[in-house]
Amino acid sequence: MTRHFAMRACSICGKEYRPTGNDQKYCADCGPAVHKAKTSEWNKTNHKTNLEYQAEYRKANREKVRIAIAKWRKENSERAKATDGKWAKENPEKATAGHAKWNKVNPEKKAVKRNKRRAAKYGNTPISEMLTSTEWLAILAEAGGHCAYCDKEAKLTLDHVIPLSKGGKHSKDNVVPACEHCNKSKGNKTLEAWNTSQRAQLEAAQ
């Protein structure tokens, strides 16, 4: 059974409204603003307590917080970029250290990210076809540590079969894991041009 309360005058704007509870002092227009102001004041007065509570919550709910942050960043990509840029500008040393740590821990993802920037410069690859970190990690797993060109077991790097500078795409169908020697030797040559160059070198050495 719905309980009806007598009409009241808002203590902020004076407008009459029908409350939904005995403790409601403000109309629907003024209530949210008052609540926001009180919350802000409480946070200022209890700043240390609030930070401690947030830290404890994040520690106890790491996965939930991670998912919530990822969702927010996806839905607010421009704001997230602006916030990251502002923080990096205000904390250059921490930002540099953070980037260095991430690059060290994620060398494969770093390679994909670096080449994605190069691909964007050439404009050869539609966004929908851009190589993802997940796809590159799957390609590396399939290679089993062996170079796609010489088949030797070595530290593998990302190589575009058709170079970006020659119109190649930064997509899963145009990348292979290559050892550093083969990658540097091939450079920005096509496979045909590289093979011709390799044969010429062998003939010259004989």
Order of alpha helices (4+ residues) and beta strands (2+ residues): beta-beta-alpha-alpha-alpha-alpha-alpha-alpha-alpha-beta-beta-alpha-alpha
